[in-house]
Amino acid sequence: MPSPLPTQTQFVLDPNWSLWVIIYFWLGGIAAGSYFTAALAQLIGGDCHRAIIRTAHLIAFPLVSICSILLIVDLYRPERFWHMVIQSETYLPMFKWWSPMSVGAWALLIFGAFSAASFLNSLWELGIRLPFGNFMNALHHGWIGTIFNFLGSFFGFFIASYTGVLMDTSNQPIWSDQGFMGALFLASAASTGVAATYLLTPKNVETEEGLGELNGFDRWAMILELAIIVIFFIALGAALSSIVLTSIYGLILVFGVAVLGLIVPLLLHRFAGHARWVMYVAPALVLVGGFLLRYVMVMMPHHI
């Protein structure tokens, strides 16, 4: 009986992605989603939701910084990381639109600049007086703040979906040419980013209304993520879906990601949403599910 896998994907080079890359995918998604959460809160409630916006900005930049370190550590020659954005002969900025590494490095650099400015403004609002604090503060209020946050969110979500698109266009079996990885990673970034912000924002009268609105958006993001997972399996076809679902990684995807990380939080919000412990357990499960999603997507093609 012939193998259900296409012949041209039987023998491919393993990219040797390590745990560092999986963590980078996960933290990068949370950072992008958190920054978008700030933009959403700014759009919905303006400066009335400053506590939520501040929390989201305090999350994004440290995670982006960790992502940069993880990518450098994972390089074959870490000391040459700057060659991705600087021309070694002229020492001038260099952008190669045809190179995935160059595009990704520049997107991470630009998003890092946006998240750094927002991080410094959040420190200034907390009473830590820094140089150019007034200018940073002006960038993050009113309609200017809304535009600034959404511009930063664009580059953040580009990074979040870009990693999935790279997997779509790779030669790795199962995931290649499916066309849904970018959308799946984007939806997961939104759900994990909102979950992280919701989890870490102080729960009080000032933030109650805004957190309720964010919680509603998070539910829609999780429903979208579930729908993409279902469509993903339909696109695989019966033969490949059966192979995936009977593997340990398929079980993690179904029970770890879909059930524990998405369905259970949705049910908790629906039937026990007023319980205080749900405010911490539900977003924590979403974050765990986000990590398991990236672990499965990276590791599964190597072992099936």
Secondary structure, DSSP 8 states (H G I E B T S, - for coil): ---SS-GGGSS-------HHHHHHHHHHHHHHHHHHHHHHHHHHHGGGGHHHHHHHHHHHHHHHHHHHHHHHHHSSSGGGGGGGTB-TTT--B---TT-HHHHHHHHHHHHHHHHHHHHHHHHHHTT---TTHHHHHHHTSHHHHHHHHHHHHHHHHHHHHHHHHHHHTSS-TTTTT---HHHHHHHHHHHHHHHHHHHHS--SHHHHHHHHHHHHHHHHHHHHHHHHHHHHHHHHHHHHHHHHHTSHHHHIIIIIIIIIIIIHHHHHHHHHTTSTTHHHHHHHHHHHHHHHHHHHHHHHHHH-
